[in-house]
Amino acid sequence: MFPVDQKDDFSTIENEHAGLIVDKLKFVNTENSEDTIQRVLSTYDLGNKLRLLRLRKKISLVDLGKHTGLSASMLSQLENGKLIPTLPTLARIAMVFDVGLDFFFSDRRRRKLFSVVRAKERMRFPDRAGNPDPKFYFEVLAFSAQEKGLQAYLAEFPESPSAPSQEHFHDGAEFLFVLEGDLAICYQGEEHQLTAGDSVYFDSSEPHSYRGVTATKAIVISTPPRL
């Protein structure tokens, strides 16, 4: 949807947008350094990983204590999250189970990406920064999600009886669904008109442009190139 020469600028805009939201949601941090360490380490779920590893190897707390030099009581507290292990403690446990320290700090569960964006959090941008006569405006619908497999936008095209947007192209594919209004898309030198409920999918590496026959809203999804 966006010109090649806009790619870097758009990435910057999206990053700045995410930064604005973070600033907007910031709160006064009153926790001390120890609380911060405890909170950060708790996100790695070290105790649960230790318990699952021990049960998988069918080793009791008492036997693990004999191998590590740690008491069964301390190991139990570590597993229940009542104590946060130090690196030397984790190193002892890791040696017993023949795993690296990265076992405890990597996300073995591969959490699925889930990111909600509220309507009030989005920001509206013109097709080009500083353009006095934008041919379309867009809102990034999933700006908070990282490492996305696609980009999704809400696009608005003002009525433009004759002049289309600047022709552009980018790697990957694009899908557009018209929510309301009438939109003309010029692709490979031919103009195609879409109305509410119509959709189009195309190879976006070919030059294309848009024109709002009437004021139009559409959902636009673009994907990275296939390797």
N, C-alpha and C positions, 0 to 999 in steps of 0.2 A: 504493500500500500504506500510505502514511503520511498522517495527517491534515494538512489545510491548515495548522492552527495549529502543527504540528510541523515544518513545512518548514524554517524558519530554524534551529531547534534541531538538526534532523538534519544539515543542511549543516555546522553548527558541529562536531557530533560527528564527521562524516566527516573534516573538515579536521584536527581535533585528533588523530584516529586516524592519519592520514597523518604528522602531525608526530611522534607517538610512535614510528612505525616509522623515520623518518629519524634521530631521536635514538638509537634502538636500534642503527642500523647505522653510526653515526658512527665515524670513526677519527681518530687523532691526525695532524693535518696538519703535516708537517715541511717542505713545499716553501717556497722563498722566493718573493718577489713576481715575479721574472722567470720562474721556472718556472710560476707560476700563469698569467701572461699567455700564455706559450707554449702551455700546456695548453688554455686557453679558446679561443684563436684557432685552434688546430689542429682544433677541433671543426667549424669552418666549412669545412674542406677547401678552403682558398683556392687552393692550388697546382693541384689538379685542376680547379677552375673556370677558372683562368687558362689551363691547357693546352687544355681543351675549347673555350674561347672563341677561342683563337688558331688551333686547327686548323679550327674552323668557318669562320673568316674566311680560312683558307689563307694565313697569314702565318708566315714563318720566324722563328726566334729572332733571327737577325741583323737582319732587317728591322724586327722589333718593337723591337729595341735602338736602331736608328737613329731611330725615331719617338719613343721615350720617353727617350732619353739614357742608358739603362741597358745594361750590357754583356750580351752573349748568355749569358755564363757565369753572371751573377747571375740572369738570367731563368730559366735552366735550374735553378738551385738553388731558386728560388721555386716552380717547377712541381713539383719533386721533394720539396718540403716540408722541404728542408734549411735554408731561410731563411724567416722570417716577414716578410712585407712591411709596411712602415710605411704610414700613411694617405697621405702624399704620394706614395709609390711607387704605391699602388693608384689614386690619383687620376690620375696620369699614364697608367697603363694603361687606366683607364676612359675617359679622353678619347679615346684612340686608337681604341677599339672602340665609342665612342658609346653607352656604357651608364652607368647611375648606380652609385654605390658600393653601393647596396642589392643590386645583382646578386651581389656577393661575400658578402653577409651574410644573404641570404634563402635559404630552403631550396627551391631550384628543383626538387629531385627529389621533393618532397612525400612524405617518408618515411611509410610506413604505420605506424599505431599498433600497437604490440605490447607488452603489459604483463603480466607474470606475477606472481601473488600466491600465496605459499606458505601452506599451511594454518596453520602455526605463527605467521604474521604477522597473521592476522585476529584481531579482537576481537569479543566477544559483547555486545550491548546489549539492554536491555529496550525494549518498545514506547514507553515514556515514561520519561525520566530520573527516578529516585526513586520510581517506581511500586512500591508494596509487593506488588502482585498483578498482574504483567504477564500479558496475554493472549497475547503472543507475544514471542519474542526473535529478533534478526536479526544476521547477520554480513554486512558489505559485501564482496562477492566481487571487486570490481574497483576498490578504493579508490585504487590508485596511478595509474590511468589518468586522464588529463586530457581535457577536452572530449569526454566520452563521449556516444554517441548513445542510450544506454540505461543503466539502473541494474539491477544484478543482486544478489540477496540469497539467502542460505541462511536460511530462517525455521524456527523451532521453536514449535509451539503446544502448551502444556501441556493436559492433559485438562481440559475445562470442561463439565460436564454440562448447564448451563443458560445461564450468562451469556456472551454473545459479547463481542468486543472493541468498543471505542467506534466507532460508525458514523462514517465519514469519506469524503472524496472528494478528488481532485486531478486536474489536467489530464492529458491523454494517455491511454494504454492500459496495461493490465496483463495479464500472462500468469503463471499459476501451475501448477506441475507437482508433484503429490504424490509424494514419494519413499517415505514409509512412514506408516502410520496412517490415520485417517479425519478428514476436515476438513469442516466445514459453512461455507458462504459465504452470507451474506444479501445479496441484491441486489434492489433495487427492491421491498423488502418481502417477498420470497420466499426461503426457505432451500433451498439446493442442497447435497447431500452428495456429497463426493468421497472416493475411496479410493485406495490406492497404485496408481500408473500412470495415474490420471485427470488431466486438465488442463482449464484454463478460460482463456479470453481474453475480456476485457470492456472496455468504455469506463469508465475509472476516474473520469470526471467525475460519474458517478452514485454516490450514497451506497452504501457497502458495508461489511461487517464480517465477522469470522471467529470460528469457535468450534471448538476442538479436541474432537471427539467422543471421540477417544482421543488420546494423545500423538502428535503428527504432525510430520514434517519435510517441507519443500517448498522448491523453487526458485521464487523470485519475480522476474520481470523487468518493469520499468516503463519506459515510453518517454515522451519529451516530447510536448507537443501538436503535431499537424500544423498547419502554417501555411497 
